[in-house]
């Protein structure tokens, strides 16, 4: 049994971490979505430069074409829906786009509820 434990430990140390071990913001969108367009106009160009964007880079998927490799808490029904993902699991979401002022507050609450610190070094 000791040998198996050692082998398991060595494999865990030697193998690269799964791509799912990262944190990101997943945006469900669809063609013709007015609110997706508003988010793109108001936030998309800013998001990667923000602390939130550095901690949780944006990934997008089309609601009708793709199925993300994420364990969702519930089915996505509305676009845009912003899903905070960590280790391949949904840890929170914002359904819809409430405008620039409200979006940042709701996103901050997702980070706070998930206990993800909003500080980036470097």
C-alpha positions in Angstrom: 0.0 0.0 0.0 2.9 2.4 0.7 4.2 1.9 -2.8 0.8 2.8 -4.3 0.6 6.0 -2.2 4.1 7.0 -3.3 3.3 6.4 -7.0 0.1 8.4 -6.7 1.9 11.3 -5.0 4.6 11.3 -7.7 2.0 11.3 -10.4 0.2 14.2 -8.8 3.4 16.2 -8.6 4.7 15.3 -12.0 1.5 15.7 -14.0 0.5 19.2 -15.1 -2.6 20.8 -13.5 -5.8 20.3 -15.5 -6.9 23.2 -17.6 -10.1 23.2 -15.5 -8.0 24.2 -12.4 -8.2 27.9 -13.4 -10.7 30.6 -12.7 -12.5 32.4 -15.5 -15.7 34.2 -16.4 -17.8 32.4 -18.9 -20.2 34.5 -21.0 -23.1 32.7 -22.6 -24.3 34.7 -25.6 -26.3 34.3 -28.8 -26.6 36.1 -32.2 -28.9 39.0 -32.1 -28.8 39.5 -28.3 -29.3 43.2 -27.7 -27.8 43.0 -24.1 -24.8 41.1 -25.3 -24.2 43.9 -27.7 -24.5 46.5 -25.0 -22.0 44.6 -22.8 -19.6 44.4 -25.7 -19.9 48.1 -26.3 -19.5 49.1 -22.7 -17.4 46.5 -21.0 -15.7 44.0 -23.4 -12.8 46.3 -24.2 -12.2 47.3 -20.5 -12.7 43.9 -18.9 -9.2 42.3 -19.7 -7.5 45.4 -18.2 -9.4 45.2 -14.8 -8.4 43.2 -11.7 -11.4 41.0 -12.3 -10.3 40.3 -15.9 -6.8 39.4 -14.8 -8.1 37.0 -12.1 -10.9 35.6 -14.2 -10.3 36.1 -17.9 -13.3 36.1 -20.2 -14.3 33.1 -22.2 -17.4 33.1 -24.4 -19.7 30.4 -25.8 -22.7 30.5 -28.0 -25.8 29.3 -26.1 -27.1 27.3 -29.1 -23.9 25.9 -30.6 -21.6 24.9 -27.9 -21.7 23.1 -24.5 -19.0 24.4 -22.2 -17.0 21.9 -20.2 -18.3 23.2 -16.9 -20.5 21.7 -14.2 -23.4 24.2 -14.1 -25.7 24.7 -11.1 -28.6 25.1 -13.5 -29.3 25.4 -17.2 -28.5 28.8 -18.9 -31.8 30.3 -20.2 -30.9 34.0 -20.8 -28.2 35.8 -22.6 -25.9 37.2 -21.6 -25.3 35.1 -18.6 -21.9 35.5 -16.9 -20.7 32.4 -15.0 -17.8 32.5 -12.6 -16.0 29.2 -13.0 -13.4 27.7 -10.8 -11.9 24.2 -11.1 -14.5 23.4 -13.8 -17.5 24.2 -11.6 -19.9 27.2 -11.6 -19.4 29.1 -8.4 -21.8 32.0 -9.2 -23.6 33.8 -12.0 -25.1 37.0 -13.3 -28.1 36.5 -15.5 -28.6 39.4 -18.0 -26.7 42.6 -18.3 -28.0 45.3 -15.9 -25.8 48.1 -17.3 -22.3 49.1 -16.6 -22.8 50.6 -13.1 -24.6 47.5 -11.7 -22.5 44.9 -13.6 -19.3 45.8 -11.7 -21.1 45.6 -8.3 -22.6 42.2 -9.1 -19.3 40.9 -10.4 -17.6 42.0 -7.2 -20.2 40.2 -5.2 -19.5 37.0 -7.1 -15.8 37.2 -6.2 -16.6 38.0 -2.5 -19.1 35.2 -2.2 -16.6 32.8 -3.8 -13.9 34.1 -1.4 -11.7 35.1 -4.3 -9.5 38.1 -3.3 -9.6 41.0 -5.7 -5.9 41.8 -5.6 -3.4 41.0 -8.3 0.3 41.3 -7.8 2.6 42.2 -10.6 
